[in-house]
Amino acid sequence: MIYFGDGTGAFSSDEYTVSISPDGFAIADLDGDGRLDLLVVDGLDPTLQVLRGAVRLVAGDEQWRGSAGDLVVIPPERHSLHADEDSAVLLTVYSPR
C-alpha cells in the first residue's frame, strides 16, 4: 500500500493496494511533491503501480493500459513500458534471498 503524505505530518486516506503479503516498508517522496510518503513493499509478484499519468505495458502482442491508481502485475516475458503522457510509476520486483 502507498499512503501519500498530506503535508501536515500525517498520511492521506487515499491508499493504493500493492500487496497482500508485505515484505518491508520505505519512507520517501514517491510522487515528487516534496512530502514524504509511506510504501509497504511486496515480496511476491513484480508490479507496476501508476502514481500519475497514463502508461502502456507491452509484452509481445499483448498490452495493458494503466492510469493513476492502477496496479499491473508485470509478466515474466520480455516487456517494455511506454508513457502516453507525463507519468510517475512505482516498480516493485522480487529478488530471492
PyMOL commands that place a pseudoatom at each C-alpha (Angstrom):
pseudoatom trace, name=CA, resn=MET, resi=1, chain=A, elem=C, hetatm=0, pos=[0.000, 0.000, 0.000]
pseudoatom trace, name=CA, resn=ILE, resi=2, chain=A, elem=C, hetatm=0, pos=[1.106, 3.548, -0.573]
pseudoatom trace, name=CA, resn=TYR, resi=3, chain=A, elem=C, hetatm=0, pos=[-0.021, 6.320, 1.742]
pseudoatom trace, name=CA, resn=PHE, resi=4, chain=A, elem=C, hetatm=0, pos=[0.814, 9.774, 0.386]
pseudoatom trace, name=CA, resn=GLY, resi=5, chain=A, elem=C, hetatm=0, pos=[1.959, 12.483, 2.815]
pseudoatom trace, name=CA, resn=ASP, resi=6, chain=A, elem=C, hetatm=0, pos=[-0.669, 15.215, 3.248]
pseudoatom trace, name=CA, resn=GLY, resi=7, chain=A, elem=C, hetatm=0, pos=[1.815, 17.971, 4.185]
pseudoatom trace, name=CA, resn=THR, resi=8, chain=A, elem=C, hetatm=0, pos=[0.716, 18.169, 7.838]
pseudoatom trace, name=CA, resn=GLY, resi=9, chain=A, elem=C, hetatm=0, pos=[2.909, 15.336, 9.134]
pseudoatom trace, name=CA, resn=ALA, resi=10, chain=A, elem=C, hetatm=0, pos=[0.156, 12.767, 8.563]
pseudoatom trace, name=CA, resn=PHE, resi=11, chain=A, elem=C, hetatm=0, pos=[-0.646, 10.477, 5.651]
pseudoatom trace, name=CA, resn=SER, resi=12, chain=A, elem=C, hetatm=0, pos=[-3.656, 10.838, 3.380]
pseudoatom trace, name=CA, resn=SER, resi=13, chain=A, elem=C, hetatm=0, pos=[-6.572, 8.455, 3.489]
pseudoatom trace, name=CA, resn=ASP, resi=14, chain=A, elem=C, hetatm=0, pos=[-6.020, 7.684, -0.211]
pseudoatom trace, name=CA, resn=GLU, resi=15, chain=A, elem=C, hetatm=0, pos=[-4.481, 4.246, -0.451]
pseudoatom trace, name=CA, resn=TYR, resi=16, chain=A, elem=C, hetatm=0, pos=[-3.265, 2.113, -3.323]
pseudoatom trace, name=CA, resn=THR, resi=17, chain=A, elem=C, hetatm=0, pos=[-3.084, -1.605, -2.608]
pseudoatom trace, name=CA, resn=VAL, resi=18, chain=A, elem=C, hetatm=0, pos=[0.084, -3.247, -3.909]
pseudoatom trace, name=CA, resn=SER, resi=19, chain=A, elem=C, hetatm=0, pos=[0.442, -6.308, -1.708]
pseudoatom trace, name=CA, resn=ILE, resi=20, chain=A, elem=C, hetatm=0, pos=[-1.324, -8.991, 0.260]
pseudoatom trace, name=CA, resn=SER, resi=21, chain=A, elem=C, hetatm=0, pos=[1.976, -10.201, 1.691]
pseudoatom trace, name=CA, resn=PRO, resi=22, chain=A, elem=C, hetatm=0, pos=[4.108, -7.217, 2.776]
pseudoatom trace, name=CA, resn=ASP, resi=23, chain=A, elem=C, hetatm=0, pos=[7.844, -7.780, 2.954]
pseudoatom trace, name=CA, resn=GLY, resi=24, chain=A, elem=C, hetatm=0, pos=[9.047, -4.412, 4.242]
pseudoatom trace, name=CA, resn=PHE, resi=25, chain=A, elem=C, hetatm=0, pos=[8.444, -0.696, 4.085]
pseudoatom trace, name=CA, resn=ALA, resi=26, chain=A, elem=C, hetatm=0, pos=[10.089, 2.544, 2.995]
pseudoatom trace, name=CA, resn=ILE, resi=27, chain=A, elem=C, hetatm=0, pos=[9.509, 6.254, 3.500]
pseudoatom trace, name=CA, resn=ALA, resi=28, chain=A, elem=C, hetatm=0, pos=[10.353, 8.519, 0.550]
pseudoatom trace, name=CA, resn=ASP, resi=29, chain=A, elem=C, hetatm=0, pos=[8.909, 11.262, -1.651]
pseudoatom trace, name=CA, resn=LEU, resi=30, chain=A, elem=C, hetatm=0, pos=[7.375, 8.875, -4.202]
pseudoatom trace, name=CA, resn=ASP, resi=31, chain=A, elem=C, hetatm=0, pos=[5.313, 11.348, -6.193]
pseudoatom trace, name=CA, resn=GLY, resi=32, chain=A, elem=C, hetatm=0, pos=[7.741, 14.297, -6.297]
pseudoatom trace, name=CA, resn=ASP, resi=33, chain=A, elem=C, hetatm=0, pos=[5.570, 16.730, -4.318]
pseudoatom trace, name=CA, resn=GLY, resi=34, chain=A, elem=C, hetatm=0, pos=[8.199, 17.410, -1.627]
pseudoatom trace, name=CA, resn=ARG, resi=35, chain=A, elem=C, hetatm=0, pos=[6.329, 15.434, 1.066]
pseudoatom trace, name=CA, resn=LEU, resi=36, chain=A, elem=C, hetatm=0, pos=[7.318, 12.047, 2.457]
pseudoatom trace, name=CA, resn=ASP, resi=37, chain=A, elem=C, hetatm=0, pos=[5.126, 9.067, 1.550]
pseudoatom trace, name=CA, resn=LEU, resi=38, chain=A, elem=C, hetatm=0, pos=[4.881, 5.596, 3.107]
pseudoatom trace, name=CA, resn=LEU, resi=39, chain=A, elem=C, hetatm=0, pos=[5.370, 2.496, 0.957]
pseudoatom trace, name=CA, resn=VAL, resi=40, chain=A, elem=C, hetatm=0, pos=[4.684, -1.070, 2.086]
pseudoatom trace, name=CA, resn=VAL, resi=41, chain=A, elem=C, hetatm=0, pos=[6.810, -3.369, -0.090]
pseudoatom trace, name=CA, resn=ASP, resi=42, chain=A, elem=C, hetatm=0, pos=[5.522, -6.543, -1.779]
pseudoatom trace, name=CA, resn=GLY, resi=43, chain=A, elem=C, hetatm=0, pos=[7.773, -9.591, -1.845]
pseudoatom trace, name=CA, resn=LEU, resi=44, chain=A, elem=C, hetatm=0, pos=[5.795, -11.709, -4.306]
pseudoatom trace, name=CA, resn=ASP, resi=45, chain=A, elem=C, hetatm=0, pos=[4.993, -10.538, -7.840]
pseudoatom trace, name=CA, resn=PRO, resi=46, chain=A, elem=C, hetatm=0, pos=[6.737, -7.769, -9.746]
pseudoatom trace, name=CA, resn=THR, resi=47, chain=A, elem=C, hetatm=0, pos=[4.207, -4.975, -10.121]
pseudoatom trace, name=CA, resn=LEU, resi=48, chain=A, elem=C, hetatm=0, pos=[3.832, -1.569, -11.686]
pseudoatom trace, name=CA, resn=GLN, resi=49, chain=A, elem=C, hetatm=0, pos=[1.778, 0.984, -9.733]
pseudoatom trace, name=CA, resn=VAL, resi=50, chain=A, elem=C, hetatm=0, pos=[0.755, 4.047, -11.754]
pseudoatom trace, name=CA, resn=LEU, resi=51, chain=A, elem=C, hetatm=0, pos=[1.006, 7.054, -9.450]
pseudoatom trace, name=CA, resn=ARG, resi=52, chain=A, elem=C, hetatm=0, pos=[0.260, 9.719, -12.056]
pseudoatom trace, name=CA, resn=GLY, resi=53, chain=A, elem=C, hetatm=0, pos=[-0.418, 9.878, -15.798]
pseudoatom trace, name=CA, resn=ALA, resi=54, chain=A, elem=C, hetatm=0, pos=[-1.118, 7.070, -18.268]
pseudoatom trace, name=CA, resn=VAL, resi=55, chain=A, elem=C, hetatm=0, pos=[1.167, 4.238, -19.406]
pseudoatom trace, name=CA, resn=ARG, resi=56, chain=A, elem=C, hetatm=0, pos=[1.170, 1.067, -21.528]
pseudoatom trace, name=CA, resn=LEU, resi=57, chain=A, elem=C, hetatm=0, pos=[2.994, -2.110, -20.554]
pseudoatom trace, name=CA, resn=VAL, resi=58, chain=A, elem=C, hetatm=0, pos=[3.740, -4.155, -23.680]
pseudoatom trace, name=CA, resn=ALA, resi=59, chain=A, elem=C, hetatm=0, pos=[4.801, -7.826, -23.810]
pseudoatom trace, name=CA, resn=GLY, resi=60, chain=A, elem=C, hetatm=0, pos=[4.815, -9.386, -27.279]
pseudoatom trace, name=CA, resn=ASP, resi=61, chain=A, elem=C, hetatm=0, pos=[1.379, -8.945, -28.871]
pseudoatom trace, name=CA, resn=GLU, resi=62, chain=A, elem=C, hetatm=0, pos=[-0.299, -8.082, -25.565]
pseudoatom trace, name=CA, resn=GLN, resi=63, chain=A, elem=C, hetatm=0, pos=[-0.511, -4.741, -23.823]
pseudoatom trace, name=CA, resn=TRP, resi=64, chain=A, elem=C, hetatm=0, pos=[-2.046, -3.360, -20.668]
pseudoatom trace, name=CA, resn=ARG, resi=65, chain=A, elem=C, hetatm=0, pos=[-3.056, 0.271, -20.198]
pseudoatom trace, name=CA, resn=GLY, resi=66, chain=A, elem=C, hetatm=0, pos=[-2.793, 1.875, -16.793]
pseudoatom trace, name=CA, resn=SER, resi=67, chain=A, elem=C, hetatm=0, pos=[-3.708, 5.252, -15.321]
pseudoatom trace, name=CA, resn=ALA, resi=68, chain=A, elem=C, hetatm=0, pos=[-3.338, 6.829, -11.869]
pseudoatom trace, name=CA, resn=GLY, resi=69, chain=A, elem=C, hetatm=0, pos=[-4.205, 4.303, -9.158]
pseudoatom trace, name=CA, resn=ASP, resi=70, chain=A, elem=C, hetatm=0, pos=[-3.912, 1.201, -11.367]
pseudoatom trace, name=CA, resn=LEU, resi=71, chain=A, elem=C, hetatm=0, pos=[-1.775, -1.773, -10.370]
pseudoatom trace, name=CA, resn=VAL, resi=72, chain=A, elem=C, hetatm=0, pos=[-0.449, -4.105, -13.074]
pseudoatom trace, name=CA, resn=VAL, resi=73, chain=A, elem=C, hetatm=0, pos=[1.367, -7.396, -12.448]
pseudoatom trace, name=CA, resn=ILE, resi=74, chain=A, elem=C, hetatm=0, pos=[4.396, -7.475, -14.739]
pseudoatom trace, name=CA, resn=PRO, resi=75, chain=A, elem=C, hetatm=0, pos=[4.566, -10.546, -16.997]
pseudoatom trace, name=CA, resn=PRO, resi=76, chain=A, elem=C, hetatm=0, pos=[7.672, -12.778, -16.961]
pseudoatom trace, name=CA, resn=GLU, resi=77, chain=A, elem=C, hetatm=0, pos=[8.156, -12.273, -20.726]
pseudoatom trace, name=CA, resn=ARG, resi=78, chain=A, elem=C, hetatm=0, pos=[10.367, -9.527, -22.119]
pseudoatom trace, name=CA, resn=HIS, resi=79, chain=A, elem=C, hetatm=0, pos=[8.372, -6.295, -21.905]
pseudoatom trace, name=CA, resn=SER, resi=80, chain=A, elem=C, hetatm=0, pos=[8.542, -2.530, -22.296]
pseudoatom trace, name=CA, resn=LEU, resi=81, chain=A, elem=C, hetatm=0, pos=[6.836, 0.452, -20.684]
pseudoatom trace, name=CA, resn=HIS, resi=82, chain=A, elem=C, hetatm=0, pos=[5.542, 3.424, -22.676]
pseudoatom trace, name=CA, resn=ALA, resi=83, chain=A, elem=C, hetatm=0, pos=[4.342, 6.689, -21.142]
pseudoatom trace, name=CA, resn=ASP, resi=84, chain=A, elem=C, hetatm=0, pos=[1.322, 8.003, -23.065]
pseudoatom trace, name=CA, resn=GLU, resi=85, chain=A, elem=C, hetatm=0, pos=[1.614, 11.266, -21.109]
pseudoatom trace, name=CA, resn=ASP, resi=86, chain=A, elem=C, hetatm=0, pos=[3.833, 12.630, -18.318]
pseudoatom trace, name=CA, resn=SER, resi=87, chain=A, elem=C, hetatm=0, pos=[3.691, 9.853, -15.736]
pseudoatom trace, name=CA, resn=ALA, resi=88, chain=A, elem=C, hetatm=0, pos=[5.115, 8.646, -12.444]
pseudoatom trace, name=CA, resn=VAL, resi=89, chain=A, elem=C, hetatm=0, pos=[5.203, 4.921, -11.676]
pseudoatom trace, name=CA, resn=LEU, resi=90, chain=A, elem=C, hetatm=0, pos=[6.434, 2.708, -8.893]
pseudoatom trace, name=CA, resn=LEU, resi=91, chain=A, elem=C, hetatm=0, pos=[8.083, -0.571, -9.848]
pseudoatom trace, name=CA, resn=THR, resi=92, chain=A, elem=C, hetatm=0, pos=[8.345, -3.378, -7.297]
pseudoatom trace, name=CA, resn=VAL, resi=93, chain=A, elem=C, hetatm=0, pos=[10.309, -6.537, -8.023]
pseudoatom trace, name=CA, resn=TYR, resi=94, chain=A, elem=C, hetatm=0, pos=[11.047, -9.737, -6.167]
pseudoatom trace, name=CA, resn=SER, resi=95, chain=A, elem=C, hetatm=0, pos=[14.579, -10.907, -5.550]
pseudoatom trace, name=CA, resn=PRO, resi=96, chain=A, elem=C, hetatm=0, pos=[15.072, -14.290, -3.833]
pseudoatom trace, name=CA, resn=ARG, resi=97, chain=A, elem=C, hetatm=0, pos=[17.081, -14.045, -0.633]
for i in range(1, 97): cmd.bond("trace and resi %d" % i, "trace and resi %d" % (i + 1))
show_as sticks, trace
zoom trace
